[in-house]
Amino acid sequence: MSSKTSKIAKALVSSGALKFGSFKLKSRARSPYYIDLTWLLSSPEDFRSVVNVVAEEIKPMVSSGKVSKLASIELKGALLLPSIASILNMPCVVIRKKSKTYGLIEKITGGVIRKGDHVVFFDDLITSGASKLEAIKLIEEAGGKIEAIVVIIDREQGGKENLKKQGYQVKSVTTISKIVKSLVSAETLPHDQIIKILGYLKKV
């Protein structure tokens, strides 16, 4: 198991970001697990660990000289992106899901997307990929080009494949299956929870 997956798996458990129960997803499907990376905010060590892993994943793209900005969508990806961008010394912008009705009302905030900007779009998870397409459309309408889409965890529910079919390069740092295997190896995940996740993945 890669050290990247091990670090992320450890951070999920240590911070409490990996939850078990019955959760309704944005797609309206039910899931026996949920990953909420906002919990990393209460665990600085785990936050740093995940941010450093993601920065290393994006670094080769930045080093190539093809990338001029990083972008994410509110909320969870946007909480991590500024720290990632700081490590990589790259400007970043956040795409709002809705325009504000006061102050600066633009959906793209923190900066602007200019014609010719080459953008790496980052988010925490990918399920169906629908929410990412909404944000990416705004970037492209402003004249930006998406060089790659990078997510921390692929929930393995078709989102990565959906985006690839539309011509986007998609990279996931790890997958939920790899995380489960890592936690099994570390003996930190109860057997019943393992069965629930693996059974769920076979059905989706």
Summary of the structure (lengths in Angstrom):
residues: 204
radius of gyration: 16.9
end to end distance: 23.6
largest distance: 51.3
contacts: 657
relative contact order: 0.16
helix: 46%
strand: 24%
